[in-house]
Amino acid sequence: MNGTLFGYTEAQVAQFGLTFGVGAFILYMLFIVFNLARESKAGKFGTFVLFLVLSLGMLGFLAKNVIQWILGM
């Protein structure tokens, strides 16, 4: 074995998994927040607050990736 998987290095596979795996997980978490707001009958303002508070961590993760991409890191 020379450390490749289908011609990709371990680092490339890990980066792909991080990018798309965590992206899919974030979409799933947004669905969970939406479902929580709907089942609790939070209303428009309550739904906004739920999305704002529960999505700040996801926003930080996305902002970190965008900043790294812009700076070329």
LINWOLIN-V127504 format. One record per pair of residues at least 12 apart in sequence whose C-alpha atoms are under 7 Angstrom apart, sorted by sequence separation. I is the first residue (numbers start at 1). J is the second residue. If there is no record, write none. Layout:
# LINWOLIN-V127504
{{I	J} {I	J}}
This chain:
# LINWOLIN-V127504
{{33	50} {33	51} {26	58}}
